[in-house]
Amino acid sequence: MKTYTSGEKAGGFEDKAQQLETTCGKCGGLLVLRKVPQRAFYGCSHFPNCRFTKPIDSK
């Protein structure tokens, strides 16, 4: 699992995100842990071109 730091880009956005070994079910990109004020979820690293998301509790 790779942790991006500010200054590095994860899926076109500068943020602190953890990249998983799991791939996107839609385009094959890597899933990245995204955290927003309301929740956390896994999102495709190719965002905004691919908007695939997966809930944290889903394995």
N, C-alpha and C positions, 0 to 999 in steps of 0.2 A: 504494500500500500504506500503510495507516495503522497506526501503532504506538500501542497503548494503554499508558498509564502507570498506576501504582498510583493508585487513586482513581477511575479510569474503569472502566466495566464492559464486558467483552467476553463476550457470550453469557450474561449473568447472573452471571458470576464476575469478581471483581477479580483481574487478573493482567496480566502484560506479554505481549501477544499481537500478532501481525502479521496484519492482515486482508488477504486476497487478493482479486483481482478475480474469482476462480472461484466458482461457486455450488454449493450442495449438490445432489447428485443425487437427494435424497429430498424435500426441502421447498422448495428454491430459496433458502435463506438463504445468506449469505456464508460461505466457509470461512476459518477462523482457524488459524494455526500454534499448536499446543499443545505444550508441553514438560513431560514428567513425568520422574522419575528414570531410568526404564528406556529411554525413547525419545522421539522427537518425531514428530508426525503432524499432519495437517490435520483439524480437526473443525468441525462446523457451529456457527455463531454462535448458533443457537437452542437449544443444549444447556441444560438437560436434556430439553427437550421433543422434540428430535430428536437422535438418537445416531449420525448418519452420520459416519464417519471415512474417511480416505483416506491411504494410506502416502505418505511424503515422496517416494520414488523413482517413484511413479506420476504421470504427467503428463497 
